[in-house]
Amino acid sequence: VIKREELINRFQKVNDQLEQALSAIPYDKLDISDEVREQ
């Protein structure tokens, strides 16, 4: 059970870091349509 909790915590940390990194990228530079942005 401890290993599972450690894995979940590591995943959440990596997910948070990825979300922060992606949020720093301006959408207009990615050439993404408005429809996709809304998702």
C-alpha positions in Angstrom: 0.0 0.0 0.0 2.8 2.4 0.8 4.4 1.8 -2.6 1.1 2.6 -4.3 0.7 5.9 -2.3 4.3 6.8 -3.2 3.6 6.2 -6.8 0.4 8.3 -6.7 2.3 11.1 -5.0 5.1 11.0 -7.6 2.6 11.0 -10.4 0.8 14.0 -9.0 4.0 15.9 -8.6 5.1 15.2 -12.2 1.6 16.1 -13.4 1.7 19.4 -11.5 5.1 20.2 -13.0 3.9 19.3 -16.5 0.8 21.5 -16.1 2.9 24.4 -14.9 5.3 24.0 -17.8 2.5 23.8 -20.4 0.7 26.8 -18.9 3.8 28.9 -19.6 3.5 28.3 -23.3 1.4 30.9 -25.1 -1.4 29.3 -27.1 -1.0 31.7 -30.0 2.5 30.3 -30.7 1.1 26.7 -30.9 -1.3 27.4 -33.8 -4.2 25.7 -32.0 -7.7 26.2 -33.2 -10.3 27.9 -30.8 -12.3 24.7 -30.7 -9.3 22.7 -29.4 -8.4 25.4 -26.9 -11.9 25.2 -25.3 -11.3 21.6 -24.5 
